[in-house]
Each structure stands twice: as structure tokens, then as C-alpha cells.
Amino acid sequence: MRMKYIGMPMGMWTLFGKSFERNLLTEFELDRDTAKAVAAKAKPRYKEIIAGLPEFEKGDHFKMNIAGCALLAAFVLNMPERPDVRRLTAYYSDSMMTPAMKWFCRKSGKSKFTKKDISSMKATERLRAADRNPYSWNMVFYPYPDGSGYEARFTACGICTLMRELELYDLVPAMCRLDYTMAEAGGTSDFVREYTLASGGPYCDCGYKKKRKGR
């Protein structure tokens, strides 16, 4: 079964399409007409990318991640010039961190490190969705021995798969940086990382350390 545009993918365009268009002006200094033209071409390209992906399994929480990747790729593929990683990092962050997303991050931050959060992480570890869907993720859960938080270690990354197919693999680090931004917006954890698959590492480590009180 192929992923349908109706539902969450359509919701992603509705929530973020305008900010992706608007930030073409601020980050890439495109004029308004050019930005509108890029967005007009990006929407059908986004739908095309989504239609080429398999439907995600029930319980796989990474569907939003791959839709966000498809959204960024659709805009990049229609920009007048191919962006570099530095500018694309700022563009992606500014486009994704809308008021609604910041609210979502704060809400998610409140449940970080709770029993429900830990249970969800362990369920994701067991699912190993990327064994059956190359556009999903495999993760191993490592709680820190001192109780200061945990690490989610990813050995398979759907974003890497899709961006490689679209010949945009060198731009993946622009998306990796959002992990720091979202954790900061959540307000309850400090994000730490040593490796990413996109930079040639053995895995992507997403470490979340509890913020100390008073910080």
C-alpha cells in the first residue's frame, strides 16, 4: 500500500507550506513572485514524493519525519539554485519552528522522561520498522545509568534513504540540526550528539539529558 496524501501529509503542507514559502524571501532573498512560483511547483512535487512512499505501519511514529523530509526536498528541487547546507539549515529550522510547532515541542517536553515516554521509546525499539520499510527508522534505547536521561541510537534513517534517492543526500545535515532546536523548545532536556549517519558515523545518537533545576 502506498502512502496517501490525504491525512497527515496534507496536514503537513497546510501547517508548514506557507512558512516554507515565506522563508524563501528571508533566507534566500528571493522576490515574492519567485517564491510563489517555487511553492506552486513544490506542492505537486511533494504529492509525487509522498505517493512514491509505502504506507507506514500502525505504531510507527516516524511518518511525520518522512513527510517533513519530503516537504523540504520538494522546495529544494524547485529552488532557482541548489542551496548549501549552512543556508538550508537556517531555512529548514525557521520554516519548521512555527508557533504551532513550538507549542507542540513545549507540550512534548512536559512528558519527556515520564513512564509513558519511556514506554513509547521501548516500543519503537521493538518495532524495528526499517526492517520492512526503508523510509522508516530503527532505534536502540539506552537509558543513562545515572538516571540523567537517555539516548535513542538510530541505525537506520528514512531521511537518509529518501534524500539519497532524490540526489540530495549531502543536504541531510541541514535536517539533523533541528533535533537540537526542538529539544531546546521543549524546555526540559539538553540534546547531545556525537555521530550522524549522514556524516559517515556508525549511527545517529540522539541523547536527551534532563535539564537541572534552575536552568
Disulfide bonds with the S-S distance in Angstrom:
none
